[in-house]
Amino acid sequence: MFRRHRLLLAALLPFATAATAAIAKPPAQPVEHPELHALASAPSEQELRATITALVGFGTRHTLSDTRSDTRGIGAARRWVQARFEQIGRDCGGCLQVITPSQAFTGERAPKPVGVADVVAIKRGSSDPDRVIVITGHLDSRVTDIMDTTHDAPGANDDASGVAALIEVARLLSTQDNRATLVFAALSGEEQGLYGGKVLADYAVAHGWRVEAELNNDIVGNSRGQNGVRDNTMVRVFSEGTKSNETLKQAAFRRYHGGEVDSPSRNLARYIDRLADAYLPDFDVHMVYRTDRYGRGGDQVPFLQAGFPAVRVTEGHEDYTRQHQELRPGYGDTIDGLDFRYLARVTALNAITMASLSRAPAPPGGVDIKGALATDTTMNWQRVAGAAGYRVHWRDTTAPQWQYARAVGNVDQAVLEDVVIDDWYFGVSSVSADGYESPVVFPGEAGSFERSPPTH
């Protein structure tokens, strides 16, 4: 939808809509924003290194480790992150609210009740504060034995890298405008059972957050694979294909009409990919059509279970000798295994994504489509606050990205003449007056960004 689609967009023919002329039209073509280009080079490798050095310095950050010491364990690490958020808040004139939501859990990896607390910084939106964009990384670490709470577990990459990225994004965006609310969250309890993600997802539900996106950054600081291949030009973004809380009735409709690859999480991944193409031309997003790596999980999962769109961001090539390993020659998740230039690029991608999402209008609601036994396709949607116009999109049913788009003005219906509904997938996005665009919404419940309560 950005550079690689310009020639295609320019060749599109005009078409008639079923609505009257727009009250206020967004730019006819997608707009590139200088402020997003500036974010591409803004992350500081020095800031990222300083954060990871501090976190590694706490020895172990195991969820069941010491919470009272000021120098070692998960408690000391949480307090350090809280102090860092508070300093960023002071630097921006009090723009951040810092909270520490918590719950107690027991489970296979937590046989006795353990308190799991997240450290969360909130920057309220200027005009749409109930809409929320979240970035997460997990603070806790581990070695080979998941119950070992005493040996050093540096967790430099898994996942001090993700925490460093979200703190740096908080620093960069703290002084910039955001129309939707931004949430920066260092989670605990991931290794013991994705507990920190559940704490924050439950908090979001309880406080009525309209979470539009959750970007879970987990293992994002290494560019060298276990096979020795080094590649600092690619990051993977994992996204679920169908909603985790889909009902049987919704599944039956989706199986017949399509939508298996068009959940809001999947269209969020496409959005991130297009931003990378526009603002990080030397850094590619590799979309993976899977909720997470095979047989593994992350803190995006509790958000998906709660009905929120979420993706996992992970380095392109993992080195398993540096994950979940006791420290010994050739093994261990230590800071010397990180590529800070690479981590800065991942951080830039997150900053650009959060900035773009927070300045765009909400994705359209109530998207519907009609066209059976017709040569034209008709799309309807509900207008959203802050939108100056809308774009309709379509693509071949086997294409990974949206291929065609047309600006239709500030309307709630569009007719695509001579575009047959049977042959394509369709969607709608909202656009602000200054050209910020929402993710594309696939018609029906399968693609809706509106939260549906869990079915269990």
PAFI-350091 format. One record per residue (C-alpha): residue number from 1; y, x, z. Coordinates in pm, whole numbers, padded with zeros to 5 digits. Each point is the difference from the previous one (the first is absolute). Layout:
BEGIN
+-----+--------+--------+--------+
| num |     c2 |     c1 |     c3 |
+-----+--------+--------+--------+
| NUM |      Y |      X |      Z |
...
+-----+--------+--------+--------+
***
This chain:
BEGIN
+-----+--------+--------+--------+
| num |     c2 |     c1 |     c3 |
+-----+--------+--------+--------+
|   1 |  00000 |  00000 |  00000 |
|   2 |  00230 |  00298 |  00012 |
|   3 |  00022 |  00292 | -00246 |
|   4 | -00336 | -00040 | -00165 |
|   5 |  00066 | -00369 | -00076 |
|   6 |  00356 |  00022 | -00138 |
|   7 | -00095 |  00009 | -00366 |
|   8 | -00241 | -00286 |  00053 |
|   9 |  00258 | -00208 |  00186 |
|  10 |  00265 |  00062 | -00263 |
|  11 | -00230 | -00139 | -00266 |
|  12 | -00062 | -00331 |  00176 |
|  13 |  00125 | -00314 | -00175 |
|  14 |  00239 | -00246 |  00165 |
|  15 | -00152 | -00317 |  00133 |
|  16 |  00107 | -00340 |  00133 |
|  17 | -00027 | -00098 |  00364 |
|  18 | -00043 | -00348 |  00132 |
|  19 |  00306 |  00043 |  00221 |
|  20 |  00371 |  00014 | -00067 |
|  21 |  00201 |  00320 | -00032 |
|  22 | -00001 |  00231 |  00300 |
|  23 |  00274 | -00018 |  00261 |
|  24 | -00018 |  00377 |  00053 |
|  25 | -00216 |  00225 | -00210 |
|  26 | -00149 |  00331 |  00108 |
|  27 |  00002 |  00289 | -00247 |
|  28 | -00215 | -00075 | -00305 |
|  29 | -00195 |  00323 |  00042 |
|  30 | -00137 |  00161 |  00319 |
|  31 |  00266 |  00210 |  00169 |
|  32 | -00043 |  00351 |  00134 |
|  33 |  00197 |  00064 |  00317 |
|  34 |  00171 |  00332 |  00076 |
|  35 | -00061 | -00048 |  00371 |
|  36 | -00376 | -00014 | -00060 |
|  37 |  00019 |  00311 | -00216 |
|  38 |  00175 |  00170 |  00293 |
|  39 | -00285 | -00093 |  00233 |
|  40 | -00245 |  00175 | -00232 |
|  41 |  00125 |  00339 |  00117 |
|  42 |  00124 | -00096 |  00347 |
|  43 | -00302 |  00061 |  00228 |
|  44 |  00023 |  00325 |  00195 |
|  45 | -00304 |  00225 |  00013 |
|  46 |  00150 |  00153 |  00315 |
|  47 |  00020 | -00338 |  00175 |
|  48 | -00358 | -00081 | -00100 |
|  49 | -00126 |  00335 |  00125 |
|  50 |  00189 | -00035 |  00329 |
|  51 | -00154 | -00340 |  00069 |
|  52 | -00355 |  00112 | -00076 |
|  53 |  00044 |  00319 |  00202 |
|  54 |  00110 | -00206 |  00300 |
|  55 | -00290 | -00244 | -00032 |
|  56 | -00261 |  00273 | -00043 |
|  57 |  00147 |  00167 |  00308 |
|  58 | -00131 | -00280 |  00223 |
|  59 | -00353 |  00141 | -00041 |
|  60 | -00185 | -00326 | -00041 |
|  61 |  00139 | -00345 | -00071 |
|  62 | -00330 | -00179 |  00051 |
|  63 |  00056 | -00365 |  00092 |
|  64 | -00201 |  00046 |  00321 |
|  65 |  00173 |  00326 |  00095 |
|  66 |  00253 |  00062 |  00278 |
|  67 |  00296 | -00238 |  00004 |
|  68 |  00188 |  00151 |  00297 |
|  69 |  00052 |  00362 | -00098 |
|  70 |  00328 |  00091 | -00171 |
|  71 | -00161 |  00283 | -00196 |
|  72 | -00347 | -00116 | -00106 |
|  73 | -00167 | -00318 | -00120 |
|  74 |  00084 | -00330 | -00165 |
|  75 |  00254 | -00104 |  00263 |
|  76 |  00215 |  00309 | -00049 |
|  77 | -00018 | -00043 | -00379 |
|  78 |  00108 | -00364 |  00021 |
|  79 |  00297 |  00087 |  00221 |
|  80 |  00103 |  00277 | -00239 |
|  81 |  00000 | -00242 | -00296 |
|  82 |  00194 | -00255 |  00202 |
|  83 |  00262 |  00262 |  00086 |
|  84 |  00022 |  00102 | -00367 |
|  85 |  00060 | -00360 | -00110 |
|  86 |  00261 | -00042 |  00272 |
|  87 |  00182 |  00312 | -00121 |
|  88 |  00002 | -00129 | -00359 |
|  89 |  00135 | -00328 |  00138 |
|  90 |  00282 |  00178 |  00181 |
|  91 |  00085 |  00196 | -00315 |
|  92 |  00044 | -00324 | -00196 |
|  93 |  00208 | -00171 |  00266 |
|  94 | -00278 | -00202 |  00160 |
|  95 | -00155 | -00135 | -00320 |
|  96 | -00358 |  00023 |  00133 |
|  97 | -00172 | -00211 |  00263 |
|  98 | -00298 |  00186 |  00149 |
|  99 | -00289 | -00199 |  00147 |
| 100 | -00351 |  00089 |  00126 |
| 101 | -00230 | -00302 | -00045 |
| 102 | -00342 |  00045 |  00158 |
| 103 | -00335 | -00166 |  00067 |
| 104 | -00315 |  00096 |  00191 |
| 105 | -00324 |  00040 | -00195 |
| 106 | -00368 |  00063 |  00064 |
| 107 | -00255 |  00078 | -00271 |
| 108 | -00271 |  00232 | -00118 |
| 109 |  00246 |  00292 | -00003 |
| 110 |  00192 | -00121 |  00306 |
| 111 | -00267 | -00096 |  00255 |
| 112 |  00256 | -00044 |  00278 |
| 113 |  00322 | -00199 | -00042 |
| 114 |  00267 |  00222 | -00152 |
| 115 |  00365 | -00077 | -00055 |
| 116 |  00105 |  00055 | -00361 |
| 117 |  00375 |  00024 | -00058 |
| 118 |  00192 |  00038 | -00324 |
| 119 |  00343 |  00159 | -00029 |
| 120 |  00213 | -00209 | -00235 |
| 121 |  00356 |  00035 | -00128 |
| 122 |  00163 | -00306 | -00156 |
| 123 |  00307 |  00001 | -00228 |
| 124 |  00116 | -00357 | -00046 |
| 125 |  00082 | -00128 | -00345 |
| 126 |  00363 | -00074 | -00083 |
| 127 | -00057 | -00332 | -00178 |
| 128 | -00372 | -00088 |  00016 |
| 129 | -00114 |  00130 |  00340 |
| 130 | -00312 | -00219 |  00030 |
| 131 | -00153 |  00169 | -00305 |
| 132 | -00170 |  00323 |  00108 |
| 133 | -00111 |  00321 | -00174 |
| 134 | -00233 |  00216 |  00214 |
| 135 | -00110 |  00363 | -00021 |
| 136 | -00274 |  00130 |  00231 |
| 137 | -00196 |  00312 |  00085 |
| 138 | -00236 |  00058 |  00292 |
| 139 |  00085 |  00232 |  00283 |
| 140 | -00348 |  00049 |  00149 |
| 141 | -00236 |  00283 | -00099 |
| 142 | -00367 |  00091 |  00048 |
| 143 | -00265 |  00269 | -00051 |
| 144 | -00364 | -00036 | -00109 |
| 145 | -00106 | -00188 |  00313 |
| 146 |  00205 | -00319 | -00002 |
| 147 | -00021 | -00018 |  00379 |
| 148 |  00120 |  00359 |  00062 |
| 149 |  00334 | -00042 |  00178 |
| 150 |  00049 |  00355 |  00124 |
| 151 | -00046 |  00255 | -00280 |
| 152 |  00296 |  00078 | -00225 |
| 153 |  00033 | -00249 | -00283 |
| 154 |  00313 |  00110 | -00192 |
| 155 | -00012 | -00286 | -00254 |
| 156 |  00259 |  00176 | -00214 |
| 157 | -00091 | -00194 | -00313 |
| 158 | -00190 | -00290 |  00158 |
| 159 |  00247 | -00134 |  00078 |
| 160 |  00298 |  00199 |  00123 |
| 161 |  00089 |  00019 | -00370 |
| 162 |  00036 | -00378 | -00022 |
| 163 |  00201 | -00015 |  00322 |
| 164 |  00228 |  00280 | -00122 |
| 165 |  00053 | -00187 | -00327 |
| 166 |  00100 | -00326 |  00168 |
| 167 |  00235 |  00176 |  00245 |
| 168 |  00168 |  00180 | -00290 |
| 169 |  00031 | -00329 | -00192 |
| 170 |  00159 | -00152 |  00310 |
| 171 |  00249 |  00287 |  00013 |
| 172 |  00086 | -00032 | -00369 |
| 173 |  00038 | -00378 | -00005 |
| 174 |  00171 | -00033 |  00338 |
| 175 |  00345 |  00045 | -00155 |
| 176 | -00063 | -00209 | -00314 |
| 177 |  00027 | -00373 | -00059 |
| 178 | -00310 | -00215 |  00018 |
| 179 |  00016 | -00375 | -00056 |
| 180 | -00351 | -00056 |  00140 |
| 181 | -00115 |  00149 |  00330 |
| 182 | -00168 |  00342 |  00002 |
| 183 | -00271 |  00086 |  00254 |
| 184 | -00122 |  00356 |  00065 |
| 185 | -00314 |  00008 |  00216 |
| 186 | -00208 |  00282 |  00149 |
| 187 | -00327 | -00165 |  00098 |
| 188 | -00269 |  00095 |  00252 |
| 189 | -00371 | -00082 |  00014 |
| 190 | -00078 |  00031 | -00372 |
| 191 | -00298 |  00231 |  00047 |
| 192 | -00145 | -00218 |  00276 |
| 193 |  00006 | -00322 | -00201 |
| 194 |  00325 | -00064 | -00192 |
| 195 |  00147 | -00129 |  00326 |
| 196 |  00358 |  00112 | -00060 |
| 197 |  00017 | -00190 | -00328 |
| 198 | -00118 | -00314 |  00178 |
| 199 |  00262 |  00045 |  00274 |
| 200 |  00281 |  00007 | -00256 |
| 201 | -00145 | -00272 | -00225 |
| 202 | -00037 | -00228 |  00304 |
| 203 |  00358 |  00081 |  00103 |
| 204 |  00122 | -00087 | -00350 |
| 205 | -00177 | -00337 |  00008 |
| 206 |  00122 | -00080 |  00353 |
| 207 |  00361 |  00078 | -00093 |
| 208 | -00002 | -00186 | -00330 |
| 209 |  00045 |  00304 | -00224 |
| 210 | -00028 | -00075 | -00371 |
| 211 | -00171 |  00327 | -00088 |
| 212 |  00041 |  00059 | -00372 |
| 213 | -00162 |  00343 | -00003 |
| 214 | -00179 |  00239 |  00233 |
| 215 | -00029 |  00360 | -00122 |
| 216 | -00267 |  00178 |  00203 |
| 217 |  00029 |  00376 | -00042 |
| 218 | -00319 |  00168 |  00118 |
| 219 | -00090 |  00358 | -00103 |
| 220 |  00291 |  00077 | -00233 |
| 221 |  00076 |  00370 |  00049 |
| 222 | -00261 |  00204 | -00187 |
| 223 | -00011 |  00080 | -00371 |
| 224 | -00322 |  00206 | -00005 |
| 225 | -00334 | -00175 | -00036 |
| 226 | -00320 |  00118 |  00161 |
| 227 | -00112 |  00121 | -00342 |
| 228 |  00291 |  00245 | -00008 |
| 229 |  00203 | -00188 | -00259 |
| 230 |  00369 | -00019 |  00089 |
| 231 |  00203 | -00290 | -00137 |
| 232 |  00343 | -00081 |  00140 |
| 233 |  00089 | -00255 | -00268 |
| 234 | -00198 | -00307 |  00109 |
| 235 | -00044 | -00236 |  00294 |
| 236 | -00246 | -00288 |  00032 |
| 237 |  00104 | -00355 |  00091 |
| 238 | -00287 | -00226 |  00106 |
| 239 |  00037 | -00380 | -00017 |
| 240 | -00230 | -00295 |  00049 |
| 241 | -00076 | -00218 | -00302 |
| 242 | -00040 | -00338 |  00168 |
| 243 |  00151 | -00109 |  00329 |
| 244 | -00197 |  00080 |  00313 |
| 245 |  00060 | -00351 |  00135 |
| 246 | -00071 | -00194 | -00318 |
| 247 | -00165 | -00339 |  00060 |
| 248 | -00311 | -00116 | -00185 |
| 249 |  00206 | -00253 | -00193 |
| 250 |  00255 |  00262 | -00100 |
| 251 | -00278 |  00240 | -00100 |
| 252 | -00159 | -00263 | -00225 |
| 253 |  00330 | -00065 | -00178 |
| 254 |  00070 |  00372 | -00036 |
| 255 | -00345 |  00078 | -00140 |
| 256 |  00052 | -00255 | -00276 |
| 257 |  00368 |  00061 | -00084 |
| 258 |  00046 |  00368 |  00083 |
| 259 |  00180 |  00194 |  00267 |
| 260 | -00267 |  00248 |  00108 |
| 261 |  00239 |  00289 | -00063 |
| 262 |  00327 | -00173 |  00087 |
| 263 |  00023 | -00032 |  00376 |
| 264 |  00349 |  00070 |  00137 |
| 265 | -00133 |  00334 |  00122 |
| 266 | -00112 |  00090 | -00353 |
| 267 |  00339 | -00096 | -00145 |
| 268 |  00165 |  00202 |  00277 |
| 269 | -00204 |  00299 | -00121 |
| 270 |  00121 | -00062 | -00355 |
| 271 |  00356 | -00013 |  00130 |
| 272 | -00042 |  00340 |  00169 |
| 273 | -00151 |  00143 | -00317 |
| 274 |  00295 | -00116 | -00212 |
| 275 |  00250 |  00144 |  00247 |
| 276 | -00176 |  00336 | -00020 |
| 277 |  00021 | -00009 | -00378 |
| 278 |  00374 | -00064 |  00016 |
| 279 |  00108 |  00228 |  00286 |
| 280 | -00275 |  00262 |  00043 |
| 281 | -00103 |  00087 | -00356 |
| 282 | -00196 |  00306 |  00114 |
| 283 | -00193 | -00196 |  00264 |
| 284 | -00256 | -00260 | -00101 |
| 285 | -00136 | -00296 |  00196 |
| 286 | -00371 | -00043 | -00059 |
| 287 | -00075 | -00364 |  00075 |
| 288 | -00347 | -00049 |  00148 |
| 289 | -00143 | -00351 | -00019 |
| 290 | -00155 |  00010 |  00345 |
| 291 |  00126 | -00085 |  00350 |
| 292 | -00070 |  00354 |  00120 |
| 293 | -00221 |  00297 | -00074 |
| 294 | -00368 | -00086 | -00032 |
| 295 | -00145 | -00097 |  00338 |
| 296 |  00317 |  00100 |  00186 |
| 297 |  00304 | -00182 |  00136 |
| 298 |  00358 |  00021 |  00119 |
| 299 |  00272 | -00190 |  00183 |
| 300 |  00091 | -00204 | -00307 |
| 301 | -00316 | -00203 |  00060 |
| 302 |  00127 | -00195 |  00307 |
| 303 |  00311 | -00090 | -00200 |
| 304 | -00215 | -00131 | -00284 |
| 305 | -00211 | -00198 |  00245 |
| 306 |  00319 | -00153 |  00140 |
| 307 |  00099 | -00113 | -00351 |
| 308 |  00264 |  00265 | -00079 |
| 309 |  00019 |  00211 | -00320 |
| 310 | -00093 |  00361 |  00077 |
| 311 | -00108 |  00320 | -00175 |
| 312 | -00133 |  00339 |  00105 |
| 313 |  00176 |  00316 | -00123 |
| 314 | -00225 |  00309 |  00003 |
| 315 |  00005 |  00344 | -00159 |
| 316 | -00168 |  00037 | -00337 |
| 317 | -00265 |  00256 |  00102 |
| 318 | -00146 |  00011 |  00350 |
| 319 | -00155 |  00298 |  00177 |
| 320 | -00260 | -00133 |  00241 |
| 321 | -00040 |  00337 |  00172 |
| 322 |  00344 | -00069 |  00148 |
| 323 | -00067 | -00358 |  00114 |
| 324 | -00164 | -00102 |  00330 |
| 325 | -00120 |  00357 |  00064 |
| 326 | -00032 |  00216 |  00309 |
| 327 |  00214 |  00313 | -00030 |
| 328 | -00218 |  00285 | -00128 |
| 329 |  00021 |  00251 | -00287 |
| 330 |  00054 | -00188 | -00326 |
| 331 |  00038 | -00339 |  00167 |
| 332 |  00271 | -00197 |  00176 |
| 333 |  00306 | -00210 | -00074 |
| 334 |  00263 |  00268 |  00058 |
| 335 |  00354 |  00034 | -00127 |
| 336 | -00083 |  00290 | -00232 |
| 337 | -00187 | -00248 | -00220 |
| 338 |  00313 | -00195 | -00090 |
| 339 |  00216 |  00016 | -00312 |
| 340 |  00349 | -00099 |  00117 |
| 341 |  00139 | -00022 | -00352 |
| 342 | -00271 | -00255 | -00078 |
| 343 |  00064 | -00190 |  00324 |
| 344 |  00369 | -00017 | -00087 |
| 345 | -00087 | -00167 | -00333 |
| 346 | -00219 | -00259 |  00174 |
| 347 |  00283 | -00058 |  00247 |
| 348 |  00246 | -00049 | -00287 |
| 349 | -00230 | -00260 | -00158 |
| 350 | -00008 | -00195 |  00326 |
| 351 |  00377 |  00023 |  00046 |
| 352 |  00068 | -00123 | -00354 |
| 353 | -00248 | -00285 |  00039 |
| 354 |  00140 | -00119 |  00333 |
| 355 |  00358 |  00025 | -00123 |
| 356 | -00075 | -00188 | -00321 |
| 357 | -00200 | -00275 |  00169 |
| 358 |  00259 | -00047 |  00273 |
| 359 |  00290 | -00034 | -00247 |
| 360 | -00180 | -00235 | -00239 |
| 361 | -00030 | -00373 |  00060 |
| 362 | -00324 | -00136 |  00142 |
| 363 | -00277 | -00062 | -00252 |
| 364 |  00016 | -00353 | -00141 |
| 365 | -00200 | -00265 |  00183 |
| 366 | -00201 | -00292 | -00131 |
| 367 | -00078 |  00168 | -00333 |
| 368 | -00195 | -00240 | -00223 |
| 369 | -00112 |  00004 | -00360 |
| 370 | -00098 | -00257 | -00263 |
| 371 | -00111 |  00020 | -00360 |
| 372 | -00350 | -00139 | -00048 |
| 373 | -00051 | -00136 | -00352 |
| 374 |  00344 |  00128 | -00100 |
| 375 |  00146 |  00282 | -00205 |
| 376 |  00275 |  00066 |  00257 |
| 377 | -00026 |  00111 |  00363 |
| 378 |  00227 | -00154 |  00265 |
| 379 |  00073 |  00173 |  00330 |
| 380 |  00170 | -00151 |  00306 |
| 381 |  00108 |  00157 |  00329 |
| 382 |  00225 | -00050 |  00299 |
| 383 |  00331 |  00185 |  00000 |
| 384 |  00060 |  00247 |  00281 |
| 385 |  00314 |  00106 |  00184 |
| 386 |  00180 |  00299 | -00150 |
| 387 | -00149 | -00036 | -00348 |
| 388 |  00243 | -00002 | -00293 |
| 389 | -00281 | -00054 | -00247 |
| 390 | -00370 |  00028 | -00072 |
| 391 | -00236 |  00172 | -00242 |
| 392 | -00325 | -00136 | -00131 |
| 393 | -00275 |  00253 | -00069 |
| 394 | -00330 | -00005 | -00182 |
| 395 | -00275 |  00242 | -00091 |
| 396 | -00339 |  00015 | -00163 |
| 397 | -00268 | -00108 |  00247 |
| 398 | -00152 |  00351 | -00004 |
| 399 |  00330 |  00193 |  00027 |
| 400 |  00071 |  00178 |  00331 |
| 401 |  00380 | -00043 | -00018 |
| 402 |  00235 | -00278 | -00107 |
| 403 |  00069 |  00057 | -00372 |
| 404 |  00267 | -00255 | -00097 |
| 405 |  00301 | -00144 |  00181 |
| 406 |  00292 | -00232 | -00076 |
| 407 |  00312 | -00068 |  00205 |
| 408 |  00047 | -00377 |  00029 |
| 409 |  00314 | -00035 |  00213 |
| 410 |  00052 | -00186 |  00325 |
| 411 | -00250 | -00279 | -00069 |
| 412 | -00324 | -00127 |  00150 |
| 413 | -00195 | -00065 | -00319 |
| 414 | -00069 |  00185 | -00323 |
| 415 | -00192 | -00085 | -00316 |
| 416 | -00164 |  00282 | -00192 |
| 417 | -00021 | -00135 | -00352 |
| 418 | -00311 |  00096 | -00199 |
| 419 | -00145 |  00194 |  00294 |
| 420 | -00335 | -00164 |  00069 |
| 421 | -00097 | -00029 |  00366 |
| 422 | -00368 |  00072 | -00074 |
| 423 |  00058 |  00354 | -00123 |
| 424 |  00226 |  00159 |  00264 |
| 425 |  00075 |  00042 |  00368 |
| 426 |  00349 | -00106 |  00110 |
| 427 |  00244 |  00059 |  00284 |
| 428 |  00362 | -00037 |  00113 |
| 429 |  00239 |  00235 |  00183 |
| 430 |  00344 | -00058 |  00151 |
| 431 |  00299 |  00224 | -00076 |
| 432 |  00323 |  00059 |  00192 |
| 433 |  00342 |  00011 | -00164 |
| 434 | -00005 |  00381 |  00025 |
| 435 | -00340 |  00026 | -00164 |
| 436 | -00243 |  00046 |  00289 |
| 437 | -00326 | -00176 | -00084 |
| 438 | -00280 | -00139 |  00215 |
| 439 | -00370 |  00054 | -00063 |
| 440 | -00155 | -00231 | -00256 |
| 441 | -00166 | -00315 |  00137 |
| 442 | -00318 | -00129 | -00163 |
| 443 | -00021 | -00382 | -00010 |
| 444 | -00177 | -00193 |  00273 |
| 445 | -00131 |  00093 |  00341 |
| 446 | -00183 |  00307 | -00137 |
| 447 |  00330 |  00173 | -00072 |
| 448 |  00237 | -00149 |  00255 |
| 449 |  00193 |  00234 |  00230 |
| 450 |  00035 | -00285 |  00251 |
| 451 | -00225 |  00052 |  00300 |
| 452 | -00301 | -00226 |  00042 |
| 453 | -00153 | -00007 |  00351 |
| 454 | -00340 |  00167 |  00035 |
| 455 | -00298 | -00226 | -00059 |
| 456 | -00208 |  00135 |  00290 |
+-----+--------+--------+--------+
***
